[in-house]
Amino acid sequence: MSDSALNPMPEAAQKLSGAQILIKLLERQGIKHIIGIPGGANLPMYDALTGSEIQHVLARHEQGAGFIAQGMARVSGEAQVCFASSGPGATNLVTAVADAHLDSIPLVAITGQVPQAMIGTDAFQEVDTFGMMLPITKHNWMVRSVEELIEVIPEAFRVALSGRPGPVSVDVPKDVQNQIFEISEWPEPGRADALPSFDEADIRRFADMVKAAKRPVLMVGGGVVAAGATEDALAFAERLDLPTVCSFMGLGVMPPEHPLYLGMLGMHGARCTNMILDECDLLIGMGVRFDDRATGKVEAFVPNAAILHVDIDESEIGKIKNPSLAIRACVGEVLCDLNQDDIRMQRPLWRQRVDQLKESHPLVLEGKDDIFRPYGLMTAVAEIVGDDANISTDVGQHQMWAAQAYPLRRPRQWLSSGGLGTMGFGMPAAIGAALQQPERPSVCFSGDGSFKMNMQELETAVELGLNMKVVLLNNGHLGLVRQQQELFYGERYNAVRYDRAPDFVMFAQAMGAEGIDLGQCENPREALEQALTSPGPCLINVPIEAAEMVFPMVPPGGANKDMIGGEC
């Protein structure tokens, strides 16, 4: 090997603007796409994108841009980038950043800002982006110089990816973007920190408590997905014969046909699932945060159980439920260590009891053979698109029907707004999934209310030629709000019915996409299959009855054992 190969020449010094340096730093991070919208305060960044290897995707709304970037991050596990200008551009981005924060999605939001000399003067399109982003990010920066920018961009990726993933925000004043700087040495790209170590004695205590339990249940959450620990979680459950529940964010970790699988717990979980949790003597929480939709009334959740909790985020330990033993670590590392033990267990009495409850109190999928009923539609779509498809949802009844009934069989297949519950999330997220993984079909289940929140992004999908489908469950209402008004507000329906029904098929066609109305098709099943398997964006309008309900359901503020509806 030559001396020149062993000692490569240093890069020649270059005089570049702050914006050009920012783009080159993103290239060095391996970023392939930036999703955003230009404006006066970030125009230098867009000028610097000219000739870059990074593809820019012009969203139709900054919130859509943030959700498209989220879709890419959710299916890949990699940090993704969205751009917005100052003022309304940044405020439009806030919801997508807050959504990423609650669901632990690595997102780098980069906004332009007015020049530093104008900050605090109420300049045109000036808002305190730093202050707005502070409570909804892992960390954020207001960059004061190019020298600082060179350090901040790699640091932003390091923070977004380290420990519990999440969003970060970088606000760059226009004068910093325009500042010329001579750079001769580039920093290393930002990478996730080394994982925290843990005490082997805790692992032994943990294992002993699992082995000693008579009625244990394993609860897996989004932390298992983020850690890439699905196989280890499955092996752990199988080795120690652990009935397993998934949180909303953990769906896909265990396939639905697995004999140990109990489904999703909580507000819209199966009766048997919540009843089994009520009887367990040990709950093993892996990468979960015990949110209220999972636990119901906290003091009544797993009342007879000791709790083991493993999570990468120390702030989640003991925040909702006090564990008997907690390990602050990556769940993947802990599971790998636990699986070094070759002991295999069987719990015949507990499994017998679990099977009894599953048989007597199953999840009732009413109308599963009718394509115009929610569970029937979910079943039909799954049969057509197969396990390869990425599935996103908006927020509402359709989201819960999908969480209950769609057969999710792999991690990162499920893209849905869990913590923030953001209507308008689904279609932009599906666009991001299709952009990141064009080899996989991308299917979004939406409701007519949610779809209207970001329907403009359908044009983005058309422009990109993505294989993305929207299955629109159209009941002419804000369905989940209507359901609550019927059940808990004396059927006093207020502000939940759309008096005017838009022609969604015509809208799709106006955007340049295909559109069909299943209610007008002679052979709906055949039309659905054709629409789902044809290339390119397509909207499939499916009329459903407004009276359809998501059952079972835990009443707001109630205990999980007090579920209503959904009986055999």
C-alpha positions in Angstrom: 0.0 0.0 0.0 1.4 3.4 -1.0 2.2 6.1 1.5 -0.4 8.3 0.0 -3.1 5.7 0.7 -2.0 5.4 4.3 -1.8 9.2 4.7 -4.3 10.8 2.5 -3.9 14.5 1.6 -6.1 16.8 3.7 -9.0 18.4 1.9 -8.1 21.7 0.4 -9.5 24.7 2.3 -12.8 26.0 0.8 -14.5 29.3 1.2 -18.2 28.5 1.6 -21.3 30.1 2.9 -22.9 28.9 6.1 -25.8 27.5 4.0 -23.4 25.6 1.7 -21.6 24.2 4.8 -24.9 23.1 6.3 -25.8 21.2 3.1 -22.4 19.5 2.9 -22.7 18.4 6.5 -26.1 16.9 5.7 -24.6 15.1 2.8 -21.8 13.7 5.0 -24.5 12.4 7.4 -25.8 10.3 4.5 -29.1 12.3 4.1 -30.7 11.4 0.7 -33.9 13.5 1.0 -34.9 16.7 2.6 -38.6 17.5 2.9 -39.6 21.1 3.2 -40.9 24.4 1.8 -38.7 27.5 1.1 -39.3 31.0 2.3 -37.4 34.2 2.7 -35.5 33.2 5.8 -34.2 29.9 4.5 -33.6 30.7 0.8 -29.8 30.5 1.2 -30.2 26.9 2.2 -32.3 26.2 -0.9 -29.7 28.0 -3.0 -27.0 25.8 -1.5 -29.1 22.7 -2.5 -28.5 23.5 -6.1 -26.3 20.7 -7.5 -26.4 18.7 -4.2 -26.8 14.9 -4.3 -29.7 15.4 -1.8 -33.1 15.2 -3.4 -35.5 17.9 -2.1 -39.2 17.0 -1.8 -41.4 20.1 -2.0 -44.3 19.4 0.4 -47.6 21.4 0.2 -47.6 22.3 3.9 -44.8 22.3 6.5 -46.8 20.0 8.8 -47.0 17.6 5.9 -43.2 17.9 5.4 -42.6 16.9 9.0 -44.9 13.9 8.8 -43.3 12.8 5.5 -39.9 12.9 7.2 -41.4 11.0 10.1 -42.7 8.3 7.8 -39.1 7.9 6.4 -37.7 7.8 9.9 -40.3 5.3 11.3 -39.7 2.7 8.6 -35.9 3.0 8.6 -35.0 3.9 12.2 -32.7 6.6 10.8 -32.8 10.3 11.5 -34.5 12.3 8.7 -34.5 16.0 7.9 -37.2 18.6 7.3 -36.8 22.2 6.4 -39.1 25.2 7.1 -38.7 28.9 6.9 -39.2 31.3 9.8 -42.5 32.5 11.3 -45.5 30.6 9.9 -43.2 28.0 8.3 -41.8 27.1 11.7 -45.1 27.2 13.5 -46.6 24.9 10.9 -43.8 22.4 11.7 -44.4 22.4 15.4 -47.2 19.8 15.4 -45.1 17.3 13.5 -42.1 17.8 15.8 -44.3 17.4 18.9 -45.7 14.2 17.4 -42.2 12.8 16.9 -41.3 13.8 20.4 -44.1 11.7 22.0 -43.5 8.7 19.7 -39.6 8.8 20.0 -38.9 9.4 16.3 -35.5 10.7 15.3 -36.2 13.9 13.3 -33.9 16.9 12.6 -36.0 20.0 12.0 -34.0 22.8 10.5 -35.6 26.3 10.2 -34.5 29.6 8.8 -34.6 32.7 11.1 -34.5 36.4 10.5 -31.0 37.9 10.7 -29.6 38.2 14.3 -29.7 42.0 14.3 -33.5 41.8 13.7 -34.3 39.2 16.4 -36.6 40.6 19.0 -37.8 43.5 16.8 -41.0 41.7 15.7 -39.5 41.6 12.2 -41.5 40.2 9.3 -42.1 36.5 9.8 -40.2 36.4 13.1 -41.3 34.1 15.9 -39.3 32.6 18.8 -38.7 29.2 17.2 -36.2 28.2 19.8 -38.7 28.9 22.6 -41.5 27.1 20.8 -39.4 24.0 20.2 -37.9 23.8 23.6 -40.6 21.6 25.3 -41.1 19.3 22.3 -37.6 18.3 21.4 -34.7 16.4 23.0 -32.5 19.5 22.4 -32.5 22.5 20.2 -30.1 25.2 19.0 -30.2 28.8 17.9 -27.0 28.9 15.8 -25.0 32.2 16.2 -22.1 31.6 13.8 -20.8 29.3 11.1 -18.2 27.9 13.5 -21.1 26.9 15.8 -23.1 25.5 12.8 -20.2 23.1 12.0 -20.4 21.7 15.5 -24.2 21.7 15.8 -25.2 19.7 12.8 -23.3 16.5 13.7 -24.3 17.0 17.3 -28.0 17.3 16.3 -27.9 13.9 14.7 -26.0 12.4 17.7 -28.7 13.7 20.1 -31.6 12.6 17.9 -30.2 9.0 17.6 -28.7 8.5 21.1 -30.6 6.7 23.9 -34.3 7.2 23.4 -34.6 8.6 19.9 -36.4 11.8 19.3 -36.6 15.1 17.4 -34.2 18.0 17.6 -34.5 21.6 16.2 -31.8 23.8 14.6 -32.7 27.4 14.0 -30.3 29.2 11.7 -30.5 33.0 11.2 -30.2 34.2 7.7 -26.9 36.1 8.3 -25.3 32.9 9.5 -26.5 31.2 6.4 -24.9 33.9 4.3 -21.7 34.2 6.3 -18.6 33.1 4.3 -16.2 30.8 6.1 -13.0 29.0 5.1 -13.2 25.4 6.1 -10.4 22.9 5.7 -11.4 20.1 8.1 -14.8 18.6 8.4 -16.2 17.1 11.6 -17.1 13.4 11.8 -20.8 12.7 11.1 -22.9 12.5 14.2 -23.6 9.0 15.4 -25.5 7.5 18.4 -23.6 7.3 21.6 -22.5 4.0 23.1 -25.3 2.3 25.0 -25.3 2.7 28.8 -24.0 -0.2 30.8 -26.0 -2.1 33.4 -25.4 -4.2 36.4 -25.2 -7.9 35.7 -26.5 -8.5 39.3 -29.7 -6.8 38.2 -30.0 -9.1 35.2 -29.7 -12.1 37.5 -32.4 -10.7 39.9 -34.6 -9.9 36.9 -34.2 -13.4 35.5 -34.9 -15.0 38.9 -38.1 -13.0 39.3 -39.4 -14.0 35.9 -38.6 -17.7 36.6 -40.3 -17.5 40.0 -43.5 -15.9 38.7 -46.6 -18.1 38.4 -48.7 -15.8 36.1 -46.2 -13.5 34.2 -47.1 -11.3 31.2 -44.5 -9.7 28.9 -45.4 -6.2 27.7 -43.5 -5.0 24.7 -43.5 -1.4 23.4 -42.0 1.0 20.9 -38.6 0.7 22.7 -38.3 -2.9 21.4 -38.9 -1.6 17.9 -36.4 1.3 18.2 -33.8 -1.1 19.5 -34.2 -3.6 16.7 -34.9 -6.2 19.4 -37.9 -8.0 18.0 -36.2 -11.3 17.5 -34.7 -11.2 21.0 -38.1 -10.3 22.5 -39.8 -13.2 20.7 -37.0 -15.6 21.8 -37.3 -14.4 25.4 -41.1 -14.9 25.4 -40.9 -18.4 23.9 -38.1 -19.6 26.1 -39.8 -18.6 29.3 -43.4 -19.2 28.1 -44.6 -15.7 28.6 -48.0 -14.5 27.3 -47.2 -11.3 25.5 -49.1 -8.0 25.0 -48.1 -5.2 22.8 -48.5 -1.5 23.4 -49.9 0.6 20.5 -46.3 1.5 19.5 -45.2 -2.1 19.9 -47.6 -3.6 17.4 -45.7 -5.8 14.9 -43.2 -7.2 17.4 -45.1 -10.5 17.8 -47.2 -11.9 14.9 -50.9 -12.1 15.6 -51.1 -15.9 15.0 -48.4 -16.6 17.6 -49.8 -18.8 20.5 -48.3 -16.4 23.1 -49.8 -13.3 21.6 -52.5 -11.5 23.5 -52.9 -8.5 21.2 -52.9 -4.8 22.1 -53.7 -3.9 25.7 -55.6 -1.0 27.1 -58.5 1.2 25.9 -59.4 -0.8 22.8 -57.7 -4.0 23.6 -59.5 -7.4 23.7 -61.4 -8.1 26.9 -59.4 -11.2 27.5 -56.1 -9.2 27.2 -57.1 -6.8 30.0 -58.6 -9.6 32.1 -55.3 -11.6 31.8 -53.4 -8.5 32.9 -55.7 -8.1 35.9 -54.8 -11.6 37.0 -51.0 -11.6 36.3 -48.5 -11.7 39.2 -45.6 -10.2 37.3 -45.6 -7.6 34.4 -42.4 -7.4 32.5 -42.3 -4.0 30.7 -39.8 -3.8 27.9 -39.4 -0.4 26.2 -42.8 0.9 27.4 -43.9 4.0 29.2 -47.2 2.9 30.7 -49.2 5.6 29.0 -52.8 6.2 30.0 -54.3 4.6 26.9 -52.5 1.3 27.9 -53.1 1.4 31.7 -56.5 3.0 32.1 -56.9 4.0 35.7 -53.4 3.7 36.9 -54.0 2.5 40.4 -56.2 -0.3 39.1 -53.7 -1.5 36.5 -52.2 -4.9 37.1 -53.3 -4.7 40.8 -51.8 -8.1 41.7 -48.5 -7.8 39.9 -45.0 -6.9 40.7 -43.5 -4.9 37.8 -40.1 -5.3 36.1 -39.3 -2.3 33.8 -36.5 -2.0 31.3 -36.2 1.3 29.4 -33.4 3.4 27.9 -35.0 6.6 29.3 -34.4 7.1 33.0 -37.2 9.6 33.2 -39.7 6.9 32.3 -38.7 4.7 35.3 -41.2 5.1 38.0 -43.0 8.0 36.2 -46.4 6.2 36.1 -45.9 2.8 37.8 -43.3 2.1 40.4 -41.4 -1.1 39.5 -40.1 -3.7 41.9 -36.9 -3.8 39.7 -35.9 -1.4 37.0 -33.0 -1.5 34.6 -32.1 1.7 32.7 -30.6 0.3 29.5 -31.3 -0.6 25.9 -33.9 -3.3 25.9 -32.1 -5.1 23.1 -28.9 -5.4 25.2 -30.9 -6.6 28.2 -32.8 -9.2 26.2 -29.7 -10.4 24.5 -28.1 -10.9 28.0 -31.2 -12.6 29.4 -31.3 -14.9 26.4 -27.8 -16.3 27.2 -29.6 -18.4 29.8 -30.6 -21.6 28.1 -33.3 -22.6 30.6 -36.7 -23.2 29.0 -39.9 -23.1 31.0 -43.5 -24.2 30.7 -46.3 -22.8 32.7 -49.2 -25.1 31.9 -51.6 -23.9 34.5 -51.2 -20.2 33.6 -51.4 -21.0 29.9 -54.6 -23.0 30.5 -56.1 -20.0 32.3 -55.0 -17.6 29.5 -56.5 -19.9 26.9 -59.8 -20.0 28.9 -60.0 -16.2 29.0 -59.1 -15.9 25.3 -61.8 -18.4 24.4 -64.5 -16.9 26.6 -63.7 -13.2 26.0 -62.2 -12.9 22.5 -61.8 -9.8 20.4 -65.0 -9.8 18.4 -64.4 -8.7 14.8 -68.0 -8.1 13.9 -68.6 -8.0 10.1 -65.2 -9.4 9.2 -66.6 -10.8 6.0 -68.3 -7.6 4.8 -66.0 -5.2 2.9 -68.2 -2.3 3.8 -67.7 -2.8 7.5 -64.4 -1.8 9.2 -63.1 -5.2 10.2 -64.1 -6.7 6.9 -62.3 -3.9 5.0 -59.1 -4.4 7.1 -59.2 -8.1 6.5 -59.7 -7.7 2.7 -56.9 -5.1 2.4 -54.5 -7.3 4.3 -55.2 -10.3 2.1 -54.6 -8.3 -1.0 -51.4 -6.3 -0.1 -49.7 -9.0 2.0 -47.2 -8.7 4.8 -44.7 -6.6 2.7 -46.9 -3.5 2.8 -46.2 -0.6 5.2 -49.4 0.4 7.0 -50.1 3.9 8.2 -53.2 5.4 9.8 -54.6 8.7 10.6 -56.3 9.2 14.0 -59.9 8.1 15.0 -62.0 5.0 14.8 -60.2 3.7 11.7 -56.9 3.9 13.6 -58.3 1.7 16.4 -60.0 -0.8 14.0 -56.6 -1.2 12.3 -54.7 -1.6 15.6 -57.2 -4.2 16.7 -57.6 -6.2 13.5 -54.8 -5.6 10.9 -52.3 -8.5 11.0 -49.0 -6.7 11.6 -46.2 -9.2 11.4 -43.0 -7.3 11.4 -41.5 -4.3 13.2 -41.6 -0.9 11.6 -44.6 -2.0 9.5 -46.9 0.1 11.6 -46.9 3.9 11.3 -49.5 5.7 13.5 -49.5 8.7 15.7 -49.6 7.2 19.2 -48.8 9.8 21.8 -50.1 13.0 20.2 -52.9 11.4 18.2 -52.6 13.8 15.3 -55.3 13.8 12.6 -53.6 14.5 9.3 -50.6 12.3 10.1 -51.5 9.2 8.0 -51.1 10.2 4.3 -47.9 12.2 4.7 -46.4 9.4 6.7 -47.4 6.9 4.0 -45.7 9.2 1.5 -42.5 9.1 3.6 -42.7 5.3 3.9 -43.1 5.0 0.1 -40.2 7.4 -0.5 -37.9 5.6 1.8 -38.9 2.0 0.8 -40.2 2.2 -2.7 -40.1 -1.5 -3.0 -42.9 -1.9 -0.5 -46.5 -0.9 -1.0 -47.6 1.9 1.3 -51.2 1.9 2.5 -52.9 4.6 4.6 -56.1 4.0 6.4 -57.8 7.3 6.9 -61.2 8.8 7.9 -62.9 11.6 6.1 -62.2 13.9 9.0 -58.5 13.1 9.3 -57.9 13.1 5.5 -59.1 16.7 5.2 -56.4 17.8 7.6 -53.5 17.2 5.1 -55.3 16.2 1.9 -53.1 18.6 -0.1 -50.1 16.2 0.2 -51.8 13.8 -2.2 -50.4 16.0 -4.9 -46.9 15.5 -3.5 -47.3 11.7 -3.8 -48.5 12.2 -7.4 -45.5 14.4 -8.2 -43.2 11.8 -6.9 -45.0 8.9 -8.6 -45.1 6.9 -5.4 -46.9 3.6 -4.9 -49.1 4.9 -2.1 -52.8 4.1 -1.5 -55.3 5.8 0.8 -58.2 3.7 2.0 -60.7 6.2 3.2 -63.3 5.0 5.6 -66.0 7.6 5.0 -68.8 7.9 7.5 -69.4 11.7 7.1 -68.5 12.3 10.7 -65.7 12.7 13.2 -66.4 9.1 14.2 -64.6 8.7 17.5 -65.9 12.0 18.8 -69.4 10.9 17.7 -68.9 7.6 19.5 -68.0 9.3 22.8 -71.0 11.7 22.5 -73.3 8.8 22.0 -71.9 6.8 24.9 -71.0 9.4 27.5 -72.8 12.6 26.5 -76.4 11.4 26.3 -76.4 11.2 22.4 -76.1 15.0 22.3 -74.3 15.1 18.9 -72.6 18.5 18.4 -70.1 19.5 15.7 -69.3 15.9 14.5 -71.4 15.6 11.3 -70.2 17.1 8.0 -73.4 18.5 6.4 -71.7 18.6 3.0 -70.0 15.5 1.6 -67.2 16.3 -0.8 -66.5 14.1 -3.8 -63.2 12.6 -2.7 -62.8 10.6 -5.9 -63.1 13.8 -7.9 -60.6 15.5 -5.6 -58.1 12.6 -6.1 -58.4 12.9 -9.8 -58.0 16.7 -9.6 -54.7 16.1 -7.8 -53.6 13.7 -10.6 -54.2 10.5 -8.7 -56.5 7.6 -9.4 -59.7 7.5 -7.4 -62.5 5.0 -7.0 -65.7 4.8 -4.9 -66.1 1.3 -3.7 -69.8 2.0 -3.1 -70.4 2.6 -6.8 -68.6 -0.6 -8.0 -70.4 -3.6 -9.3 -67.7 -5.9 -7.9 -66.3 -4.1 -4.9 -63.7 -6.8 -3.9 -62.4 -6.9 -7.5 -62.2 -3.1 -7.7 -60.4 -2.9 -4.3 -57.8 -5.5 -5.5 -57.2 -3.7 -8.7 -56.8 -0.3 -7.0 -54.4 -1.7 -4.4 -52.2 -3.6 -6.8 -52.0 -1.0 -9.6 -48.9 1.3 -9.5 -49.1 4.9 -8.4 -51.1 6.9 -5.9 -54.8 6.0 -5.5 -57.6 7.0 -3.2 -60.3 4.4 -2.4 -63.4 5.8 -0.9 -65.3 3.3 1.2 -68.7 4.4 2.6 -69.4 3.0 6.1 -72.2 3.6 8.5 -71.9 6.4 11.0 -73.3 4.1 13.7 -70.2 1.8 13.6 -68.4 1.7 16.9 -64.9 0.7 18.1 -65.5 -1.9 20.8 -64.5 -2.9 23.4 -63.7 0.4 25.0 -62.5 1.5 28.4 -64.6 4.6 29.5 -62.5 7.7 30.0 -61.0 7.6 33.5 -62.1 4.0 34.0 -60.1 0.9 34.8 -59.3 -1.6 32.0 -61.4 -4.2 33.7 -64.5 -2.0 33.2 -64.6 -2.2 29.4 -67.9 -1.7 27.7 -69.2 -3.3 24.5 -67.5 -6.0 22.3 -69.2 -9.0 24.0 -69.7 -12.2 22.1 
